[in-house]
Amino acid sequence: MKSTRTLKAAGLVLIAVVLGMLTVQGSYALWNTSTGANLGTVQAASFQVDLADAVTGQHTNMTTANGTAATLALTTMPAGVIIPGDSTSATYAGVQVTNLSDAGGDFTIRATTSAPVVRTGSSLAGSLVIKVVTATTLAQCSQADTFKNAVPNAPAAVDISKGATGAFCFQITLDASMPANLSGQTAQIAIPITVNQL
């Protein structure tokens, strides 16, 4: 019997361009409670979503034990210099999303990113070009061809069946119009991730 309720999870990806760190943050209500019944105990399935860094393989659940958003630092690749206006000069990162629900039946989820937002206080805000795409493996995240049809600042979505994984890849380049005096500046980019049960 399919529940009419939709379970949701939310996450946040932060990218620090110069420091080469990207973080994922998420929160959702953990649906895992028990109640007594005349003929036994009814226990709801858990809604577990695991996030993993493409480079280090570090894992975290989208929420902490107290239900607050978790943060995962993602490492960018490669860690070279980004040249303004050069589409082949970019830094990349990726996060793997795994559906770890223990539901007895089908429990497909849809993970969706929102438009990237450069954190306030960064002079680079108008010069960053951020692309987000889905991929079948994290190995695709460091390949420029993965992003050739991606629209800057556009959302991405991937459906993930129970026990399966999906991936989001991120590419950061600099606009050709970036002022030279911004060289060496840093920026953090927030990319919210929401997970819904289908």
Secondary structure, DSSP 8 states (H G I E B T S, - for coil): ---S---EEEEEEEEETTTTEEEEEEEE-----EEEETTEEEE-----EEEEETTT--EEESB-TTS-BEEEEEE-B--S---TT-TTS-EEEEEEEEE----SS---EEEEE---EE-TT-TTTTTEEEEEEEESSGGGGG-GGGGTT--TT---EEEE-TT-EEEEEEEEEE-TT--GGGTT---EEEEEEEEEE-
